[in-house]
Amino acid sequence: MQRHVYATGTPWEPIVGYSRAVRVGPHVFVAGTTATNEAGDVVGIGDPHAQAVQVLANIGRALERAGARFEHVVRTRIFVLDVAHWEAIGSAHGAVFGHIRPASTLVQVSALVDPAMLVEIEVDALIHDA
């Protein structure tokens, strides 16, 4: 199967050596994604729900570039700085995935790459109609 990589053009992708998404056959893997805009600025400072909404919008764009949609997502992993924010972040996740119901994990971590970031999400998708 062919491997396709999809970058967003951020300066840290070539430095760290990763892609926003990788597609191999019907499988799409989206890297941990944070609440940044196209300029790389964190969106929703101090607001876990707003950050989760931005993260999911970023993931949606990555999936689309790889030929997938949210309904293809089979697994999500949610990393939060404060587990007390689970409802705010979970409500944003539920707004996108409530009817899709992928396998999902939410864990608290000690830090993300930028102290202003409150949540990071990664997803795996299987394009069942490929």
N, C-alpha and C positions, 0 to 999 in steps of 0.2 A: 504494500500500500504506500502511496505517496504521502509525504509529510509536508505540510504547508505551515508556515509561521506567519503570524500577523502582529505587527508592531504598531504602536500608537505614535511613534516619533518622539517620545519623551527622551530627555538626555541621559537618563539613568539606564535605559534598556541596554544600550551597547556597553556601558561601563560594567554593569552587573552580569550581562550576558544572558538575557532572558527575552521572551516574547510575551506580549499580552495574552495571546491565544495561540494554540497549536492544534491543528486538525490532522488526524491520521484516519483515513477512511471516513466512517461515520462518527468517529469519536472526536469531540472538541473539549479541550482543557483550557480554562481561562484562569490565568495566574491570579494570585491575591491582588485585589483591586481596592483602591481607597477612594476617598471623596475629593478627588482633584478635578479641576476644570482643565480645559485645553492648554492654559498657560502654566499648569502645574501647581496652581494655588489651591489650598485646602478650602473646600466649600462647607458652610455650616459649622463654623467654629463654635464649639461648646454645645452643639445640638446633635445628639446621636441619631435622632430620627431623620433630620435633614441630611446628615452625612450618609446614612443608609440609603436614602432615596438617590443621592448622587452616585454612590457606589453602584447601585443596581442599574442606573442609567448608563454608566460607563460599561458595565458588564453587557448590557443589551447591545450596545454598539459593537463590542468585541465579538459577541456571538453572531451578529449580523454580518460582520466582515468575514467570518469563517463559514457563513452559509447556514447558520443555526438560528433558532428562536428560543425564547424562554420556555416554551412548551417542550423543548428537547432536553431541558436540564433534568438530570437524574440524581444529582448530588450537589449540595451546597455545604460549605464550611465557613462559619462565621467566627471571626476572632474579635473580641471586644476588650477594651481596657478596663471596663467596670461592668461586671455581670448584672449589677442593678439596672443597667440600661437595656436589659434583654427585651422588655416590653416595647420600648420605643423603637428599637431596631427590629424586633420581631414583627411589629405592625407594618413596617415598610416591606419586609420580606414577605409577609402574608398578603399584602396588596398585589404583589407580583406573582407569588407562587401558591396562593391559597387554593386555587383549583387544580394546580399541577402536582403539588404535594411531593417534591423530591425528598429523598433521604437527606437529612440535615443534621449538622452538629454545630453547637454554639459553645465556645470555650473562652474563658478569660485568660488574657496573656499579660505579661508584665510591661510590655512596651511595643509600640509600632515604630516605624522608621522616623516619623515626625510626631513630636509630642502633641500637636494639635489634632492628630488623627485619633478618632474614637473607635472606629470599626474598619475591618478589612474582610472582604468576602472573596472566596474563590468558588468556581463551579465546574462541574463536569457535565457534558451533554452527549447524548447519543441521538444522532439524526436518524430516526426510525423510518423516515420516508425517503431516505437517500437511495 
